[in-house]
């Protein structure tokens, strides 16, 4: 969350000490909307979900992230409590503790970083999860742009049903680069089985006018024998635009927003929503060119 809700910090620290055997200074970090984030000393990262519903996606995927960590991926895996649990319930919600990964969000997407991301995605898309994950069903959770999404939905459901492990929320804030240039992927709360295009389409998620700089360089290290389809790019892009628009519309309905909060949400509805779907054809032309260059 961007603002810290009312949390009994003393009780939270006591629970962490009792359950994990660690302590330290608790520092609030304004991140996202779904959970409350803290830094604990210099070694740990704490997430607090204020209700079971908001925690459900993360709790479901904790074993997956642990599997990825065991396979050598640089990911924020949940640490077990003294009794082996991966989370703890407190009056203020559900708490999980993670090692604090070194690094920072990249200031720019350099070619070496994008090549590394292509290699990471190539590995990720071959992982067979040991836990049951949701499978992409091309559902349409929003009404906007409905007719085109329905046409795309019909088209993509006729394509190959082979689905792979996808992160599904790759953006700058979910990438961490350490001083050695090594990449970590954060926030696995929406990981699912989907088509590779689900992850690759997000490389085009920038303010208009977009370009294929990130996608092109990722594809330079992504396996050329993995078939990629333009209709799937179109579906995932348009659905993301509608979701981003709707998330900000929902944000405007929340009480207690400042004038700056409202302005940011309204601007985001245009920047990440309507301006994006208005330019979808141009974006797809860029994708088509990138796929053609891939061979």
Helices and strands as residue ranges (DSSP letters): H 9-20, E 26-29, E 36-40, E 44-49, H 52-70, E 88-90, E 93-99, H 111-124, H 146-156, E 164-166, G 172-174, E 175-177, E 183-185, E 192-194, H 197-200, G 201-204, H 213-219, H 230-252, H 259-269, I 270-274, H 275-278, H 280-294
